[in-house]
Amino acid sequence: LALCEAGDEVIVPAPYWTSYPDIVKLSGAKPVILETTAEEGYAISPTALAAAINPKTRMIIICNPSNPTGCAMTGQQLEALAAVLRKPENEHVYVLSDEIYERITFDGLKHTAFAALGGMKERTLTVNGFSKAFSMTGYRLRYLA
């Protein structure tokens, strides 16, 4: 969130990991909560994302698979979000992609890294780590790419 400063807004899809809004506030930015619904499997709606973005929006946090909902968005769902972000009027928005649960998927779902989507590599900060995938709970080893 070093890219954010006072006056910026960061979109935080809800339900969310408890610390996200406070982390946003520490950067000086304002968290903007984007509600998701059980009916849509807690996936982020491209329409709702487009409506939430404004000139003050600096970033969106995407946790995929999601903690706490368990929603694992497909490559197709992520591509729909990327299409919103690729629009010229939204090119100012960065993505903080929390992929700590990328190896915990079921039903044959293959994880798609947000940075791997066309045009998103330069605008995506990927946060990941070792503790979840390799049963190293208690070890707070993370990395940013």
N, C-alpha and C positions, 0 to 999 in steps of 0.2 A: 504494500500500500504506500510505498515511498513515492509513487507517482501522484498521490492525492495530496490536496492541501485544503485549507479553509475555503468554504464556498463550493467545493466539489460535492457530487453525490455519487454514492455507490449503491447499486441495486443488489439487494440480498433476498434471494428467493426463500420463502417460508413454506413449511417449517425449515429451520436452519440449525446448524451447530451453534450452541449457546454463545460462543465467543465472537462470532462474526460481527454483530453490530458494534460491540465494544472495541474491537480491533479497528473498525472503520472510524469510530469516534476518536481513537488515539491518533489517527492520521490527520485529524482536523476536519475530515469530510463528514457528511451526513448520510447515515444509512437510510435507504428507501426500500421498504419492505414490499416485495412482490409476492402476493399470495398465490399458492398453487392449490389444487384441489384433489381430494381422494378420487373423484370421478375421472380425473385425467391421470391417475396414477402418480400424482405429485410431480409430473413432468412440467417443465417451464413451457408455457404457451408462447409461441412466436408472436401472436397478436398482442398478448399482454406485455411481452418484452418491448415490442415496438411502441406501445402506448406509454410505457414507463420511461423511455429515453427522452431526454431533453438536452438543451445546450449545456447544462451544468453536470450532466452525467459523465463521470470519468471512467467508471469501471462497473463490471458485473462480476459477482462471485458465483461460480458454478462448481458445485460439489457433485461429482459423478463418478461412481455411484454415490447416492446421497446419504449423509448422516444428518438427520435421524430417520428419514422415511424409508430408506432402502431402494428408492427409485433409481433404476439404472437406465438412463436414456440411451436409445439406440443411436447408431451413426446417422440414421435418417433424421431423427429428432434433433440431434446436435447440428446437423447440416441446415435445418430450418432456422435454428437460432443464428447460425453463422450468416445465413442469407440476410437476416435482419441487420446484423452488424456490418455487413459489407456495403449496405446502402450508403451513398455518398454523405447523406446527412448524419450518419452514425459512425463515420470513420474516426471520430475522436474518442470512442469508447474502447477501453482495454478489457481483457478478460483475465481474471484470476481463477485458474482452473485447479481446484483441489481434487487431485486424483489418487489420494491415499488409499482408496478402496478399489483401485482398478483391477486387482487380481481376485477380488471376491465377487464373482458373478456366477450366475446359475442359468440353467436352461439353454446352454449353448451360446449365450450372449457374448459377443466379443467386444471388449472395451475399445472405444475410439478416443484417442487423445484429441482434445480440442485444437491443439496447435497443428495437428495433421490435416485439418480441414483447409481447403483452398483459401489463401489470403489471410489466414488467421495466425500463422506462426509469428509474424512480427508484432502482433498485438496481444499475444497470450503469454502470461506468466504461469508456468505449471508448478504447483506445489505438490510434493510427494514425499515418501519416506519408506522406511523398511519395517516399522513396527507391526503394521496390520498384516501385510502379505506374508511375512516371515515369522509370525508369532513371537515378536520381540517386544511385547507390551512392556512398558516401563522404560524402554530405551527410546528416548526422544530424538531419534536420528531422522532428520528430514533434509530435503534438498529442494532447491528452486532452479528451474531451468527456463 
